[in-house]
Amino acid sequence: MHTGMLWFDDSQTELKVKIQKAVDYYHKKYGRTPDLCLVHPSMLKDEKYKEEKITVRPYRPVLPGHIWIGIEDKN
């Protein structure tokens, strides 16, 4: 993913709730449903995370509390 939407949420809610809010906003704003979410590894707490329609991956350049969400490049 080269472009996407950066979402900030440092609340104490579960990661899946944060991601769902970001997905809903992204869909409303851009009219497409994202399929890739990149988060700081510390947000995953050493567990693999996969939603039904979105892949969540650790990516160290994303700061804690931030979610980088968008469409995965298929190249």
Secondary structure as UniProt FT lines:
FT   STRAND          5..8
FT   HELIX           15..30
FT   STRAND          36..39
FT   HELIX           41..43
FT   TURN            44..46
FT   STRAND          55..58
FT   TURN            60..61
FT   TURN            64..65
FT   STRAND          66..70
//
